[in-house]
Amino acid sequence: MTGANAPQTYYSQVVGHVVRGHRELQGLSLAEMAESMELSASGWSRVETGHTTVTVVHLVRAARRLGVPPWEIVRQADLVVSWLEARGVVVHDSRPPGLDKMLSAGELLALVVASSPEVRVER
């Protein structure tokens, strides 16, 4: 698929998913993470889902809370972007105005799992 028919996402959504993955690996709840970010749970949820772009300050705070350097979060997001683009997903730098259909978190995960049989998701 190409053009308007290709699956689409944007960079802040990818960064949010990387941060969420680290948070879940650490066993932190959304509320615990939000508190350490000095945001409401709904505010931090918007960062993790990419509806709000993470600020540099929040990226640094999140990285410290999660025990990883900030550059590692960005590096991992860049790897995911490269992986997605190699599979035909269009990754925008920012959320384009008027573009309503973006990959949801579930669709993004489903694409990863469907494209990589070696990926195992445990709940």
Secondary structure, DSSP 8 states (H G I E B T S, - for coil): --GGGS-EEEHHHHHHHHHHHHHHHTT--HHHHHHHHTS-HHHHHHHHTTSS---HHHHHHHHHHHTS-HHHHHHHHHHHHHHHHHTT-EEESS--TT------HHHHHHHHHHH-TT-----
